[in-house]
Amino acid sequence: MKQVLNVGYVGCGVMGQVYLNAARSIPFIRSAAVADSVEASARKAAETFGVAAVYTDAEAMFADPNVDAVVLALPAIARTELAVQAFRAGKHVLTEKPVARDADEVRRLIRERGDLIAGCASSRTRLLDSAAVVADTLAQGKLGTLRMMRCRWQTSAKPKPEVMPPLWRFSKEVNGGGNLANLGTYMLDYFLGINGWSLEPDTILARTWTIADSFADHVPAGSDGETLTSALVSFKNGPVLMIEQGEHYVGERVHECQLIGTDGTLTFPVVPSNARVVLSQYAEADGSIAEQVLWEGQETFSTVHQRVFADFSQAVLEGRQPSTGLEQALVVQKIVDGVYESARRGEAVRVENI
């Protein structure tokens, strides 16, 4: 079995450098090449992280025999075509989230992948230690029959930025959507993944809102992606999922997730933080609610960046599927598409039609 994976990186912006930095701590990854349409960015990244090969054309990098796998760290508008090119060149692919701009693009990736390994980075937060505790508690049946999954993740409004965020963050055309596509995919991956990907989404009822007029000068002109989502997702064989997901929230940052069952409730964060996983159960002896802290600790974004990259790389080296492969990412994307379709139509939609 090959011991070290030679990786090439397409996109040397913020996320490309996050991957390059994470690779420094992963002994079975060798950063072999970087590619960026802006040559200065590619050369700077290569110099900073000690990468030998520099390209301004991703397809040329895909032809490099010294590259086994590629990371696509750029907006969704470019990733599907690049992934197809990489597959056709025989390269394994790790793509950023959202996996694509819509479900049809994901279906195309699945057709083109062949026997290669492909993963999506939406699994980041599910690779935390706290997430393993949540999944184990659920699997052990301590909650009884799971009825409801709930997640509120709202980040507070901040002062007007001196430098505008990139357009892709709130662009349907460039990244497939706004806050839900960019960050809400973490939540969807998390809740589907801790259930072993056994839940089949059925019906979605949702509303989305774009940036409020009072914060219009906080985002680039032309931003048409949502900054707030409220959605109810029902599953054919299980619970419902309630999502409140947004930013530019006029209030204190809120992040709380729960699994609510017939016999207990589990409360936990999904975003890396000073975290606690708390199990609440009914005490028959006195009719009280007993709380037990199952896990407590500090978790960081650097940890999740390292783990998602390590998981994908090990999957390639071991010939297995990563935590979130394309088939799993398709389920996430179908829910995202369903949310947008429900919001557009003003009524519930069936996921089977997406």
N, C-alpha and C positions, 0 to 999 in steps of 0.2 A: 504494500500500500504506500502511495506517495505520502511523504511526511510533511512537506511544506507546500502551501498553495501560493502560486505566483499571481498577484492581483494587479490589474490595471484600473485606473480611476478615470471616469469621464465626468468632467466638471470639477474645477478646482476652487470653487467658491466656499462658502461657509461649511456646507455639509461635506463637500469633498475633503476639506481639511480635517473635519471631525473624524472621518474614516481613517485618513492617513495618520492622525494622531493616535487613534485607538489601536491601529495595527502595530504601533511601537510596543504595546504591552501584550501582544499575542504572538507567542514564539513560532507558531506554525503558519504565519502569514508573512510573505515577503512582498513588499511594495515594489513592483517591477516597472510600472509605467504610469504616466499621467497624460491626460489629454484635455485640452481646453481650446475653444476657438480663439480665445485671447492668449496669444503666445506668452506674453509677459506673466500672466497668471499661472500658466502651466510651468514656466521656468522657475518662478518664485516658489511654487509648491514643491517642485523637484529639489530645489536647493535646500529648502527648509527641512524636508523630510528624507533627504538622501536617496532620491529616486533617479535611476540612471537614464531611463528612456523618456523622452518628451515628444508629444505629438500635438499638432493643432487640428488633426483630422481623426475623429474617433474610429472611422472605418479602417484607417491605416493601423491604428493600435490593435484593432481586432485581428489583423493579419499577422501580428507579432507572435511567433512561435514560443516566445518566452513568457507569454501571458496565458494563464489557465482560466481565469475568471475575471469578470469585470463588475465594478460598482457603478451604477448610474445615479449620480448625485446632482441632478438638475431637474427643472420643472417637468411636469407630466407631459406637456405638449411635445417634448422631444423624445421622451423615453421609449415609447412603444416602437417607433421605427428603429431606434438605436438597439433595443433589445432584440428585435428581429434580425438585424444585421449581425449582432453578436452571436445569436444562436446559429445562424447560417455559417458563421466562421468557426463554430465548434466551441464557443466559450460559454461557461456557466455564468449566470447573471444574478446579482443582488440589486434590486431596484428600490428606490425610495418610495415613501407613501405620499399620496395615494398611489396604488399600484398602476393606475391608468386614469384616463378621463371619463371612461364609462365602461360598462360591462362588456360591450362588444369588443373593445380593445383588449380586455383581459382574455376573452375567448380566443382572439387571434394569437395572443402570446402562448396560450396553452397548445394551440395547433402547431405553432412553429418550434416549440421547445424540444420536441423529440425526446431523446433519452438523457438530455442534459438536466442539471440541477438549476432551479430558479427559486429565489426567495424574495419576500417583500419585508421591508423593515418596519411594517406596522406592528410586528410582534415585540418591539422593544420593551414596553412596560410589562409585558407578560413574562419576561425573563427575570424579573426581580425576585428576590428571596420571599418578599411578602406575597407575591402572586402565587408562588408554590404553596404557601400555607393556605391561601384562599382556595386554591384548586383541590388540595388534599382534604380540607375540611368539608368541602362540597361533596367530594367523592365518597367520603366516609359516611355520608348520610346524616350528619349532625343537624342539618337544617330541616330534615324531613323532606316533604315534597316541595320543590322550589316553585314559588308562585310568581314572584316579581323580582326583577333586577332593575336597579335604579342608579343613575349617575348624574350628578350635577358638577359641571366643571365650567366655571366662569372666571375669567381673569379681569381684574379691575382696570378701569380707564386710567391712562397715564397722561402726563403732560404731552403737548404736541411735540412730535419728534423733530429734532434738528435735521435729521436725514430720513427721508421717507422710506418705509419698508418697501421691498421689491413688489412690483405689480402682481407677480404670480400668487402672492399670498391671498389675494381676494379677486382672482380672475377665473371665470368659468372657462374661458378659452385656453388660458395658459396652464392652469392646474386642475381643471375639472370642477372647480367650486371654490368656496372660501374656507371658513374656519372648520366646518365639518369634514371636508375633504382633507384638509391639512392636519388637523389634530384629532378630530372626532373619530378618525379611523383607528387611532390607538384604543379608544374606548370599545369600539365594536369588536376589534380583534381580541381584546382582553376578555370580554364577556363571552364571546363565542368560543374562544380557546380554552378557558377554564372549564367549559362544559364539554370539552373533548370534541368540539366541532360537530356535536350531535344534534344541535338545534337547527331546524329548518324554518327560515322566516316565511311568514304567510301573508300578513297584511300590515300596511304601514299608514299611519295618519300623522301628518306633520305640518308644521309652519316654519318658515324661515324669514329672516329679516336682514336687509342690508344695513350698512353703516347709518347710524342716526345722523340727522342734519347737523347736530351740535358737534359731531366728531368728523365731519366730512373732510376737514383739512388735516386729518391725522393719517389719511391713506392716499395713495396716488390717484390722480384723476383717471376715470375709467374703471375704477374698482366696482365690479358688479356681483362679486361673490358674497355670500351671507356672512354676517358676523354673529348671528344668533340663530340657534335651532332648537325647536321643541318637537319631540317625536315620540310616538308610541309604536313599538314594533311587537306584533304578536307572532308566536311560533306555533307551527302545526302540532308539535309534540311536547309542549312544555309551557314555560312562563311567558310573561310579557317583559319587555325592556322599555324603560322610560328614560329618555335622554334630554338633558338640558345642557347645551353646549354653546359657549360663546366667549366673546371678548369685548372690550370697551364697556364693561359692566359698571354701572354707577352704583357701587357698593363694595364692601370688602370681599376680596377674593374668596371664592367658595369652591371647595373640591371635596365631595363626599360621595362614596359609592356604597351600595348595600345589595346584599342578596337576602331576600325575605322568603322564608319557607314556613311550613305548617308548624315546625317545632323549634325554630330559631331564626335569628337574624344575624348576619355577618356584616360588620361595618369596616371599611378600609379605604385607603387612597389608591389611586392608580398611578398618579404622577409621582416621580421620585421626590421624597420629602422625609422629614422626621416622622416616621410612619408607625401606626399601630393597627393591628388586626384584632378586632374585638368581637367575640361571640356572645350574643344575648340569648338566654334560654329561660323558659318558664320553670320555676321551682314549685312543684306540686305541694310540697310540705307546708309552705306558708303563703302560697299564691303570689310570690314576688318574682321580679325579673332579675335573674342573676347574670352578671357580666364577667367574662373571662378574657383577659388579654392573651391572645395566642402567639403574638409576635410583636416585637417592638424594636425599632432601630432606625438608623439614618441611611437613606438610599439616595444616590446621586445620578445625574444624567450621564456622567462619564462612565458609570457602571453599565447602564443600559446600552450606550453606544458600543462599548467593548463586547458585551454579551451577544448582541444581535449579529455583529460581524463575526465573532467566534463561532456562533451557532451555524451560520451559513457556511463558513469555511470548513468546519468539521463535517458538515453534511456532505460537502463535495468530496472531501478526503475519504470519508467512510462510505460513500455511495448511498446515502439515505436522504430523506426529505428534510428540509429545514423546518423550524417551528411554524412558519407560515409559508406554504408553497402557493403556487398560482391557483390551485383549486380552492384553497381556503380564502385567498385574497379575492377571488371572484364572489364569494358569498358576502364579504364585507362590501365590495363595490356594488353589488346588487341592492344592498340596503341603502347605501348612499344614493344611488340612482333613484330608488323608491322614495326616499325622503324628498328629493328635489321634485320628482314627478307629483307626489301628493301635494306638496306646497304649491306647485304651479297650477294644479287642477282644483285645489281647494276641497279635496275629498280623499277618502282612503283608496289605496291602490293595492293590488295583488302582486306579490313579488314574482310569482310564476310567469307573469306577463312581461317581465323586465329582461 
